[in-house]
């Protein structure tokens, strides 16, 4: 069995309604626990898809909310970690996930990416820009098409980009230099 077969099996399982019912409860809790235990170095779900821990202020409360999320990194060599696409699929459930409302209300946030804290700003993608990213996203992880087909809402896509001055060694956010 090659890695391709394993990925296809995970894609098939992640497209099922049963997965959509169970995963939202189990995966984020496991990711948060492992992320905390490894001091930000490991996300279990990132073994199949790249992932970040998003820290955004709550839309209503203004309190910090930490959410493990799959993401699609943008850029290539030398640009990795400059921007990411976050997908508000909510595992194909009917409502938008709460973190999307948080980013709409408070677009300045932070992500933990490969153990580093990175200040970011989020932009909701719309129109042609969203369509272009959606096509790339479906090549990246085809089950998102199943999630979209399952719901009436348009799945929100956000591009998050490093804020100016972020990511340099010893920056004010407490980030560490690259390994």
N, C-alpha and C positions, 0 to 999 in steps of 0.2 A: 504494500500500500504506500503510495507516494503522498507527499504533502498536498498535492492537488486534490486527491481523493478525500483526504481529511477535511480540507476546506469546503469542498462541495457537500460533504455530509453535514457539516456545521451550518452551511448556508441553507440546506434543505430543512433541517430541524428548526433553525431560527425563523423560518417563514411560516411555521405552523401556528394555528390559533392557541394551542396548548402552551407553546413557548411564550406567546404574548401575554398569557395569564400569569405564568409563574415567574418569568425572567425579571419583570420590573421589581419584584420583591426580593429575589435572591441575589441577582448580579450586583446591583449597587451596594448592598450591604456587605457582600464578600469583598468587593473592590475597595470599599472604604476601610475595612478591617485590615486587609493585606497591605494597602497603601500606608496606613498608619504604622503597622508593625515593621515595614521595611523602610520607614522614614522617607517615603515618596519615591522609592526606586522601582517598585513593582506594582502593576495593575494586572490582576488575573485575566480580565477580559481582553487586555491588550496583547495577549498571546495569539489572538486571531485577528484582531483589528487594532490599529493604533488607538491610544486613549489618553485622555487628560482628566485631571480633576479640576472642574470649574468652580471657582469661588466668586459668587456674584451676590450683590445685595438683594434681599427680598423686595419684590415689587411693592408690597404693602408695608411690611415691617421695617425694611431698611437694614435688617440684620444679615450677616454673612451666611450664605447657604452654599454648602459644598456638595457637588454632584459629580460622580464619575460618569464620563461620557466617551463613547466611541467618537473618533474624529477622522477626517481625511486631511493629513498634512499637505500643504501646498509648497511649491518650490522644489528645487532639486538640491544637488550637492552645494554646500556653501550657503544655501538659503533655508535649509531645514530648520524648523522652529521659528520661522518668521511669520507664518500665517497658517491657519487651519480652518477647515469647514466643520461646523457643528450641525448635527442633523436632529431636528425635533420630531423624530419618528414616534417616540413613545411606544416602541415595540408594536406599532400598528393599532394602538388603542384610539378611541374616538376623540379624546381631548388633547389639546396641545400640552406638552409637559410644562410644569411650573417654571422650570429654569428659563424657558423661552420668554415668558412674561417678565421675569426678572431682568433679562438682558434688554428687553424693549424699554423697560422703565429706567434701567441703570446700565448703559452699555460699557462703562469702564469696569473691568473685572480683572481676575487673575486666573491663570492656569498653572497647574503643576505638570510639567512636561519632562519626562525622563529624570525626575528627581529635582528639577529646577523650577523655582517660582518665577513666572513671567507675567508682568503687567500687560494687559491687552485691552483693546477696544473692539466691541462687536458691532457688526453692520448686518442688518437683515437684508438678504438678497431678494430682489424682485425682478420681474420681467425677463428680458433677454439674458441678463447676467445670471439670474437664477436658473433659467433653462439650460444654459451652457454648463453650469456647475452640476446640475441635476444629471445631465448625460454622463459627465465624468464620474459622478458618484455611483451611478448604476453599473458602470464598468468596474469600479473599485469594489463594490459590495452589492451584487444583484438583488438580495432580499429586500432592499428598500423599495423596489417596485411592488412587491407583494404588500408591504406595509401601506403604501400609498393607495393601492387598489382596495384595501380593506376599509378606508376611511373617506368621508366626504370632504374633510378639511384639506387644504394644501399644506403639506409638511413644510414647516419653517426651516430654512437654511440660513445659517449665520456664517459670515467670514469673520474670524477674529484675527487681529493683527497686533503685533508688538507695539506698545506705545513708544514714542520717541524716547531714546536714552535707555530703553530697557534691554536687558540681556548682557550688558557689559559686566565683566568680573567686578565684584565688590559694589554692585549698584545698591541703591537705597532700599530695594525690596528684599534684601537678604539672599538674593540668588547667589549661587556659587559658580565658579568658572567651569567651563566644559571639561569633561573627563578626557 
